[in-house]
Amino acid sequence: MQEPNDDRRDSQRVPFRFQVRERELGGSFEEHQGNLSIGGVYFAGFHPTTGAVVELRFMVPGYDHEVLATGEVLRISRDGAQFGTHIRFTEIPLEAELALARFFQAGVQAVE
C-alpha cells in the first residue's frame, strides 16, 4: 500500500535491522526489520508503537561503533494486519550521521 507522503522522501532507503524501544516504557530493545534512511527509519509490526519518542540502536557498515539515536514517531500507518511506524531522527551523534552519509554515498547494500 502506498502512503500519500511516499513521494516526499528526500533520501534513499535501504532494508536494515535495528533495535527499538519506546523511551517512556524503557525495558529491553526489540529487533525490527525495516528500512533506514539518512533521516530516520520505518518498520512494520503487529502492534503499533504507543509512545511518541523511541530509542534506536544499530550498526552502520564501515563505522566501528554502535549508533545510539533518538527518534520521533511521525505517524503510524496500517497495511493489512500490520502497523507501519515512521520515525524521524531527532538526536543522533554527528559522527554517526556522517557515517550514515558515507554509507549512502558509497552505494549502500542492504543489511538483513
NORLINBEL-V782875 format. One record per helix or strand. SS is the DSSP state (helix for helix, strand for strand). FROM is the first residue (numbers start at 1). LEN is the number of residues. If there is no record, write none. Layout:
ss from len
SS FROM LEN
SS FROM LEN
//
This chain:
ss from len
helix 6 3
strand 14 9
strand 30 7
strand 40 6
strand 53 7
strand 66 14
strand 82 11
helix 94 12
//
